[in-house]
Each structure stands twice: as C-alpha cells, then as structure tokens.
Amino acid sequence: MTQQLIEAMTVASEAVRKWPAKKVHIFHHNDADGLSSGAILTRAFERQEFEIKRLCLEKPYPQLLKKVFEDKGALIVFTDMAGRIAPLISDLNRGRNLTLILDHHVAHPATDPLVYNLDPDLFGLKGDRDISASTTCYLFARTMDPANCDLAHIAAIGAVGDGFFVDGRLVSENREAAFEATRQGKLKITADATGEQYYLKSSNQPILLEALARELDILGAAGYLEGGPEVGIRVCLEGKSVNSDRMAARLKEIKEKAFNAEILRIKQGGLQKTSHIQWFHVRDRFAPMGVKMIGVFCEANKNAGFFDSDKYIAGFQMIPDKIPRYGHLTLQAVNISMRAPAPLEDKIKKGIARALNTFLPEATDRMGGFSDACHRLAAATMIAIGKEEDLIRKMNEMLFEQETASE
C-alpha cells in the first residue's frame, strides 16, 4: 500500500520537477494537521527554490475553486483537504494546471491527468488511523528530496494533533514519522499505562506534542480571521515564541468565554433532538473565531452530561463571507460539524452504528450543499442558510431507514 503511494508520489514529483512554473500555490487547512502540512510543503518547496504563495482555507469552497482554476500554467497544491472533490477539481482544471492533492480523508480518483490525487485513502491507508495529512506531505517532501526527512518532527505534530491513535499510540506511517524524528534527536517518546506521550525536544524543556497541537488549533481556528494560521506556520518551522504564546493565550480566553456561554445556553434548552441526532446552532456567537470552532466545541464536549450518549451530535455555525488574505467571497452558508459520544463512537468502530462519513456527505449532497473532508468519527460539511433543519431531517430519515433495514 505505502509503496504504491510512494511510486505515485515519485511520478508526481517528477512532473513538478519538469513543470516550467517555479511558483507554487499552497492551500492548506487551519487545524494543527493543516498547519503542519502547510509548513512541511513550504519548507520543501523553498528548498527547491520555488516562490511560495500560501492560503489557509477552512474549506475548499467551490466559489473559490472556480476562481483558482481560471489560472493556466500554475502549480497548485491542496493539503488536508480536497481528496473527495478530485473529480470536481479535475473538471475545473481541464489540463491547464499541474495540481497535487495531499489529503488523508476519504477520497475519489482524479479524472484529469494533470491532477495527481495522492490521498493515501486511494492506496489502502486509513486517514483516521494510519496517516495524517502532515505525514502525507512529509512522505511527498521526502520523495522530492531525501534531505527533507528532517521534517519528520513536523509530521508528528500534525499526526498527534489529529488524535487518531490505536491503544493510545500512533500507528503505521504516523508512527514511522515519529520514530524517524526520534532517531534524529528531535522527538522523545515515553510510554505509560494509557499509551505513549510524544515530546518535541527544545533548548529549554521538552514540549508535549499534544499541548503544542492544541495551541496550533487555537492559533489556526480561533485566530483564523486575524493571522493566526501564519503564526502557527512559523511555530511549526521555527518554534514557539513570546508573541505566539501571547496570541494563543488571548485566543484561548476568547474561546473559553464563548464555549462556556454556549454550554449554558444548551443546558437551558438550546439543544434540539430527533430520534438519532441532537443538534444546536451557534449562529455567529463564536465570531470572530473561525468556523472550525464548532467542531472543536463538539469534540471537547461530546461526552459531557448535557448531551445524550446514544445520539449523534451536530453543531451549526455561520460561515463569514470573507477569507483572510484573499478577500470577500459570497457564500451565504453555514458549517455543520458532527461528532459521536463515546458509547456511540465505540459502536461506529465496531461497525454496529453508521460512521459519520457514510451519511453526512450524502445527505449534504442531496440538499445541494458541499462536502469534502469527512472521517468516520469527525465530519463537517456546508449547506445554504435556512436548510439546517431540512438537513437534520434528511440525516435522521437515512439513519432510521438503515436501522429499520437491519432489524
């Protein structure tokens, strides 16, 4: 599986080497994995003397993609997104630009020969267990030039940030990246009864990767509209600083205040329920934080007592019509993010309950929305304002039909 992926990456890296443009457009996500991925690609392409143009996206919005692919002769790279929409990207590209997709979500093959979908999902690796987007980027960077193996520690940051462990440990390609960073003396791994802890070595004291990843999530998601992703990229490449610590601390206060207020609102009757789904809508109450925060909220509170343990959790947040460092984009949409409480999550892992990526994207597509990056246990899509309740009803119908069919 991995060898086939490396072979495909070798072909793509050769295409990059032969491509006449020496400027690369990198589009990356804004969580710890997305920022780590963006950092790895930035350093790898810099070493190849490419001019870097980088844009952090919460989603690869179709309206934005149409503008991006008006270009011709460009080198375009998407990471931690776009694996599922490779056919759409192929239709937009039509052989005009060299395009790479370095995602790790459930994917579809590209239909344009100049669109290289290097999502490991297409090569038998699971993006919610074996490999993060950052590790995918690390493998590609190492394929471009073996000297890029020194970026393994950044891959480990993203892998830990995505939190996909088996018995408390990184596995498969994520684990190999962590071991490589350990061999280089940049990472330390300790074991305990719950699994393993991963520490980044520094000039002062070791930094727990889990804590560092949480800080990157805060910078990239809570600080999305005010330059947080760029600060996060610098943290990945250069290390923490007084300024990054100060910004993360301020954003954490904003997040905790907004989250506490929303928890109180839910406890006071702000939660709606169907037979299979419990849902709420924060509208713009999380502003000025980015829409990734609704997923962060659901993840942080999925096992809290105010949620039913046997129902899927869905949260909605308004998407602003603005992309930092890009400008205005008319979206008129909301983001829905879903999680599952621990008992339901366990059923998903055992195949007893439906995984989020088996019904949320399909329901979203049926409602005319847009879906891209979804995992079994964490998923998010977008839909037009006003269609929130219709989407909940559609998903509930699908879950009810599945339940009835299995009886």
Secondary structure, DSSP 8 states (H G I E B T S, - for coil): -HHHHHHHHHHHHHHHHH-S--EEEEEE-SSHHHHHHHHHHHHHHHHTT-EEEEEE-SS--HHHHHHHTT-SS-EEEEESS-STTHHHHHHHHTTSSEEEEE--SS----SSTTEEE--GGGGT--TTTT--HHHHHHHHHHHH-GGGGGGHHHHHHHHHHHT--BTTB--HHHHHHHHHHHHTTSEEEEEETTEEEEEE--SSS-EEHHHHHHHHHIIIIITGGGTHHHHHHHHHHH---HHHHHHHHHHHHHHHHHHHHHHHHIIIII-EE-SSEEEEE-TTTTTTS-THHHHHHHHHHTTSTTS-TTSEEEEEEE--SEETTTEE----EEEEEEE--HHHHHHHHHTSS--GGGTHHHHHHHTT-EEEEE-SS-EEEEEETT-HHHHHHHHHHHHHHHHHHH-
